[in-house]
Amino acid sequence: MTAATEQDPQGYIDDMARKRGYVLDYHKVMAKQDFAVLQAANGLVGAAYLDQRTLDRRTKELIFIVSLTVMRAAKGHIQSHIKVALDLGVTPAEILEAIEISLPEAGIVAFQTGFEAWREVVGADGLEPTVEAFHG
């Protein structure tokens, strides 16, 4: 990170967007309201997630998608990582398989959160019953 962005909240948020491929609403607000805490939190994210270490970025995105699903994160947060994964060449089927890992550990309710985020991003559709049934 350059010295200019360390003192410039706008430059910092732009740099975050370039490095991550996304920024969340809380990043934008924290950049303006409490820049020092955003920088501190982003340092941890950089060390654990963005910096190249042993795992490649594709693998880290899949791990993020699953962990956010299990934690029942906001759909938009999960979707931001799905979009980055797709941009990195991860296939929709690989992402769905990763989300399915949440089923035995976190259950159907957590899975459905991640699944719905995935479905919306990739535009997956399904089959409608040909008999009368309630929808939910």
C-alpha positions in Angstrom: 0.0 0.0 0.0 1.3 3.4 -0.8 1.9 6.1 1.8 -0.8 8.3 0.0 -3.5 5.8 0.6 -2.5 5.3 4.2 -3.6 8.8 4.9 -6.3 9.1 2.2 -9.6 7.3 3.0 -10.8 7.5 -0.6 -7.6 6.2 -2.0 -7.6 3.4 0.6 -11.1 2.3 -0.2 -10.3 2.3 -4.0 -7.2 0.2 -3.2 -9.3 -2.2 -1.2 -11.7 -2.5 -4.2 -8.8 -3.2 -6.6 -7.2 -5.8 -4.3 -10.4 -7.6 -3.2 -12.6 -7.2 -6.2 -15.4 -5.8 -3.9 -16.0 -3.6 -0.9 -18.8 -4.0 1.6 -21.0 -1.2 2.9 -19.3 -1.2 6.3 -16.0 -0.7 4.6 -17.3 2.5 2.9 -18.8 3.9 6.1 -15.8 3.0 8.2 -13.4 4.7 5.7 -15.2 7.9 6.4 -16.2 7.5 10.0 -13.4 5.6 11.7 -10.5 5.2 9.2 -8.0 3.9 11.8 -10.2 1.0 12.8 -10.9 0.1 9.1 -7.1 0.1 8.5 -6.5 -2.2 11.5 -9.3 -4.6 10.5 -8.1 -4.6 6.9 -4.6 -5.5 8.0 -5.9 -8.8 9.6 -7.9 -9.5 6.4 -4.8 -8.9 4.3 -2.7 -11.3 6.4 -5.3 -14.1 6.5 -7.0 -13.7 3.1 -5.4 -11.4 0.6 -1.7 -12.0 1.0 -0.4 -14.9 -1.1 0.7 -17.7 1.2 0.1 -21.4 0.8 -3.5 -21.4 -0.4 -4.4 -19.8 -3.7 -7.1 -17.2 -4.0 -9.6 -19.5 -5.6 -9.4 -21.9 -2.6 -9.6 -19.0 -0.2 -12.8 -17.7 -1.9 -14.4 -21.1 -1.6 -13.5 -21.3 2.1 -14.9 -17.8 2.6 -18.1 -18.7 0.8 -18.6 -21.8 3.0 -17.7 -20.0 6.2 -20.0 -17.1 5.5 -22.8 -19.6 4.6 -22.2 -21.4 7.9 -22.2 -18.1 9.8 -25.4 -17.1 8.0 -23.8 -13.9 6.8 -25.8 -11.4 4.8 -26.6 -12.6 1.3 -24.8 -9.7 -0.3 -21.6 -10.5 1.6 -21.8 -14.1 0.4 -22.6 -13.0 -3.1 -19.5 -10.7 -3.2 -17.3 -13.7 -2.7 -19.2 -15.8 -5.2 -18.7 -13.1 -7.8 -14.9 -12.9 -7.0 -14.7 -16.7 -7.2 -16.4 -16.7 -10.6 -14.0 -13.9 -11.8 -11.1 -16.2 -10.7 -12.5 -19.0 -12.9 -14.2 -21.1 -10.2 -17.2 -22.7 -11.9 -20.8 -22.4 -10.6 -20.8 -26.2 -9.9 -17.6 -25.9 -7.8 -19.1 -23.1 -5.8 -22.3 -25.1 -5.2 -20.3 -28.1 -4.2 -18.5 -26.0 -1.6 -21.7 -24.5 -0.3 -23.1 -28.1 0.0 -20.3 -28.8 2.5 -22.3 -26.6 5.0 -25.2 -29.1 5.0 -23.8 -31.7 7.5 -22.2 -29.2 9.8 -24.6 -26.3 9.8 -27.9 -27.7 8.5 -30.4 -26.9 5.9 -31.2 -23.3 7.1 -27.6 -22.2 6.8 -27.2 -24.0 3.5 -30.3 -22.3 2.1 -28.7 -18.9 2.8 -25.6 -19.7 0.7 -27.6 -21.6 -1.9 -30.0 -18.6 -2.5 -27.0 -16.2 -2.8 -25.4 -18.6 -5.3 -28.7 -19.1 -7.2 -29.2 -15.4 -7.7 -25.6 -14.7 -8.8 -25.4 -17.6 -11.4 -29.1 -17.4 -12.5 -29.8 -21.1 -11.7 -33.3 -22.2 -12.1 -35.1 -25.4 -11.1 -38.1 -27.5 -11.9 -41.7 -26.6 -10.9 -44.0 -29.4 -9.7 -46.7 -30.4 -12.1 -49.0 -31.1 -9.2 -50.6 -28.6 -6.8 -48.2 -27.7 -4.0 -47.4 -24.9 -1.6 -44.3 -22.8 -2.4 -41.9 -21.7 0.3 
